[in-house]
């Protein structure tokens, strides 16, 4: 094993102790509502790193996570945010929403609802437009009209210069979102995840 691999294993052990993500809980959620979950196991630390690279959370004040699942990614995102930032999670599954309630960070807002209603949800929590929206919800499993409404809600409510990050197994999210937000800025494939995931990024242009 090389030094780089050994370093990753050490970092991974430290991260795992903080994440408190239960693969068993994630799998139970998948069995309960398979159309709302894109994988049978939580995201790997390698995928989380890809998401962090794309999202630049350290410079974000308001972040929205769509489909946080059991909260492993949520906890990782909170570690990257400043103390004056907020992270709003929007989870459609009551099962996952209840698990997310275990997160006690004062910067975290746990909301049960649909990403289609992003504008109303932000208003209900007295939040402005987010700098970053991160989506783990599987666009490939949503009815296309719903997926289109989600992409439109993200574009309408994202701050100018903001970033939309979507990590997905299939490319449906790009086919649906590109006509709405413009061509994606980047797409990186992370093979060290089960299943392998593509991490897409869009920027919302600033007004002239």
C-alpha positions in Angstrom: 0.0 0.0 0.0 1.4 3.4 -1.0 1.7 6.5 1.2 -1.2 8.2 -0.6 -3.5 5.2 0.0 -2.4 4.9 3.6 -3.2 8.6 4.1 -6.6 8.2 2.6 -7.3 5.2 5.0 -6.3 7.3 8.0 -8.4 10.2 6.9 -11.3 7.9 6.1 -11.1 6.4 9.7 -11.3 9.9 11.2 -14.2 10.9 8.9 -16.1 7.7 9.6 -16.0 8.4 13.4 -17.8 11.7 12.8 -20.4 10.7 10.2 -22.6 8.4 12.1 -24.1 7.1 8.9 -25.8 3.8 9.3 -25.7 1.6 6.1 -28.5 -0.5 7.7 -30.7 2.5 8.2 -30.0 3.7 4.7 -30.9 0.3 3.3 -34.2 0.2 5.3 -35.0 3.6 3.8 -34.3 2.2 0.4 -36.7 -0.7 1.0 -39.4 1.6 2.3 -39.3 4.1 -0.6 -37.0 2.7 -3.4 -38.2 5.4 -5.9 -36.9 8.2 -3.7 -33.4 6.7 -3.1 -30.7 6.5 -5.7 -28.5 3.9 -3.9 -28.8 1.1 -1.4 -25.8 2.4 0.7 -24.7 5.9 1.8 -22.3 8.0 -0.2 -18.6 7.2 0.2 -16.0 9.6 1.5 -14.5 9.8 -2.0 -17.9 11.0 -3.4 -18.3 13.5 -0.6 -14.9 14.9 -1.5 -16.0 15.4 -5.1 -19.1 17.2 -3.9 -17.1 19.5 -1.6 -14.6 20.3 -4.4 -17.5 21.3 -6.7 -19.5 23.3 -4.1 -17.0 25.5 -2.3 -19.0 25.4 0.9 -16.4 27.3 2.9 -17.5 30.5 1.2 -21.2 29.8 1.3 -23.6 31.4 3.8 -26.8 29.6 2.8 -26.9 26.0 1.5 -29.7 23.7 0.6 -29.4 20.0 0.5 -32.1 18.1 -1.5 -32.5 14.4 -0.5 -30.0 14.2 2.4 -31.0 10.6 3.3 -29.6 9.5 6.7 -27.5 12.6 7.1 -23.9 11.4 6.3 -23.4 14.0 3.7 -25.2 16.6 5.8 -22.7 16.1 8.7 -19.8 16.4 6.2 -21.2 19.6 4.8 -21.7 21.1 8.2 -18.0 20.5 9.0 -17.1 22.7 6.0 -19.5 25.6 6.7 -18.7 28.7 8.6 -20.3 29.4 12.0 -22.5 32.1 10.5 -23.8 29.8 7.7 -27.1 27.8 7.5 -27.8 24.4 6.0 -31.4 23.6 5.1 -32.2 20.0 4.3 -35.3 19.1 2.3 -36.3 15.4 2.7 -39.4 13.8 1.2 -39.1 10.6 3.2 -40.5 10.8 6.8 -38.2 7.9 7.7 -35.1 9.8 6.7 -36.5 13.1 8.1 -36.8 11.5 11.5 -33.2 10.3 11.4 -32.0 13.8 10.4 -33.6 15.1 13.6 -30.7 13.6 15.5 -28.5 16.4 14.1 -28.4 19.1 16.8 -26.1 21.6 15.1 -27.8 25.1 15.5 -26.9 25.9 11.8 -29.0 23.0 10.6 -32.7 23.2 9.5 -34.5 19.9 9.0 -37.5 20.2 6.7 -39.9 17.5 5.6 -41.2 18.3 2.1 -40.7 18.3 -1.6 -37.9 20.1 -3.5 -40.6 21.4 -5.9 -41.7 23.7 -3.1 -38.3 25.3 -2.6 -39.5 28.9 -2.7 -42.2 28.3 -0.1 -39.8 26.3 2.1 -37.2 29.0 2.1 -39.8 31.6 2.9 -41.2 29.6 5.8 -37.8 29.5 7.4 -37.1 33.2 6.6 -34.1 32.3 4.4 -32.9 34.2 1.4 -31.7 32.7 -1.8 -29.0 30.0 -1.3 -25.5 30.2 -2.5 -25.4 26.5 -3.1 -28.0 23.8 -3.7 -26.8 20.2 -3.5 -29.0 17.4 -4.8 -28.8 13.7 -4.1 -32.4 13.0 -5.2 -32.4 10.6 -8.2 -33.7 12.5 -11.2 -33.8 9.3 -13.1 -36.5 7.9 -10.8 -38.7 11.0 -10.8 -41.5 11.5 -13.3 -40.1 13.9 -15.8 -42.6 16.7 -15.1 -41.6 16.6 -11.4 -37.9 16.6 -12.3 -38.4 19.6 -14.5 -40.2 21.5 -11.7 -37.4 20.7 -9.3 -34.8 22.0 -11.8 -36.9 25.2 -12.4 -37.3 25.7 -8.6 -33.5 25.5 -8.2 -32.8 28.0 -10.9 -35.5 30.4 -9.7 -34.3 30.4 -6.1 -30.6 30.1 -6.4 -28.6 33.3 -5.7 -26.9 35.0 -8.7 -23.5 33.4 -9.1 -24.7 30.4 -7.0 -23.9 26.8 -7.7 -26.2 23.8 -8.2 -24.4 20.5 -7.6 -26.1 17.2 -8.4 -24.5 13.8 -7.8 -26.3 11.1 -9.8 -25.9 7.6 -11.1 -27.4 8.4 -14.5 -27.2 11.4 -16.8 -31.0 12.3 -16.7 -30.3 15.3 -14.5 -28.1 16.9 -17.2 -30.7 16.2 -19.9 -33.4 17.8 -17.8 -31.4 20.7 -16.2 -29.2 21.9 -19.1 -32.2 23.4 -21.1 -33.2 25.2 -17.9 -29.9 26.4 -16.4 -27.6 26.2 -19.4 -25.0 23.6 -20.1 -23.3 22.2 -16.9 -20.0 23.6 -16.1 -18.4 20.3 -15.1 -19.1 16.6 -14.7 -16.7 14.3 -12.8 -17.1 10.6 -12.4 -16.3 9.1 -9.0 -15.7 5.4 -9.3 -14.9 4.8 -5.6 -18.6 4.8 -4.7 -21.3 2.1 -5.0 -22.7 2.7 -7.5 -20.2 5.0 -9.3 -21.6 8.6 -9.3 -21.3 11.6 -11.6 -21.0 15.0 -9.9 -22.5 17.7 -12.1 -22.2 21.5 -11.5 -24.1 24.5 -12.8 -23.6 28.2 -12.2 -26.4 30.7 -12.2 -25.0 33.7 -14.1 -25.1 37.2 -12.5 -27.3 39.9 -14.0 -25.6 42.4 -16.3 
